[in-house]
Every structure is written in structure tokens, then in C-alpha cells.
């Protein structure tokens, strides 16, 4: 009887510990940071060159551009940058 009580006490503790283990998801690391820095530099140089067609390529085809969600998605992004550049935008 005593043995079963001990087992009954230990099993929930072990189950709790197993469930509270560390994350099994891949962690953000040096390689990912390098890719982000490169993409940011690419975006900045494309923006400074005012290459609207290339800027649109940085966005997913499903992008929702506010405040005008009814416009075709990538068209709205392109129009936004064209408008910015026509008003003299630069970094």
C-alpha cells in the first residue's frame, strides 16, 4: 500500500516536470540575424534608388496595406512608394 502511495505521488511530479521542459522550437540565432541585416540593407538601398518595382518585391503577395485594404494589395504598396517619392521622400 505504501509503495502505491509513493508511486501515486511521484508520477504527477514527473509528468509536471516533463511538461515544463524547455521549448522544442528552433531558436533565433546568428544566421537569422545575418539574413535580417542583409534584407534590411537591401531594402534601404532599393528605397534610396527609388526602385518601386523592386520595393514591391519585399512584400508578400497577401500583404494588407492600410488604410486602404480594399485596393489590390501589391498595387497599394507600389502606389504608396510612388507617392512618397513624388513628394521627395528619401532616407
Secondary structure, 3 states (H helix, E strand, C coil): CHHHHHHHHHHHHHHHHHHCCCCCCCCCCHHHHHHHHHHHHHHHHHHHCCCHHHHHCCCCCCCCCCCCCCCCHHHHHHHHHHHHHHCCCCC
